[in-house]
Amino acid sequence: MTFTIEEITLYILVGINVLLILWLIRLELKSKDIKILKDKGSLRNKIISIDDKIEDLHQFENKTINKFKVIEERLGDSIQNLEVIRFNPFKDNGVGGDQSFAATLVNKKGNGLVISSLYARDNVRVFAKPIKDWQSKYELSEEETSALNKTKASV
């Protein structure tokens, strides 16, 4: 049995058509799994809805970034750095212990205060000195300066 070129071409085209039909059936079955195509609404409406939701997310992102900037500004003014140095102001006399201290309470801009306490047997003295831009208009003791420098180095 011999086939003509027309018959061979016809069989090839029929085979291709059968393969295409099987491929379309397979695509139809797979498309049933896609949730977005199950609803009656058009695919265009679904895409527009998704686009609107994405725009809402971008607006939420921008609002969140702005809120974080405000929070960071507020935190810049709060006390974030603390340093305490204990010392004995009477060590040359051979009395006392490390009961005295100098403490710094400053923000990252260098504004705050230094609190110091001098302990003696008969009394305790407490001093507070304001700090602005890492400096005080009042004279700082050696221990207070040391505490302030340690705080500045930790920022």
Summary of the structure (lengths in Angstrom):
residues: 155
radius of gyration: 39.8
end to end distance: 95.2
largest distance: 128.5
contacts: 354
relative contact order: 0.09
helix: 50%
strand: 21%
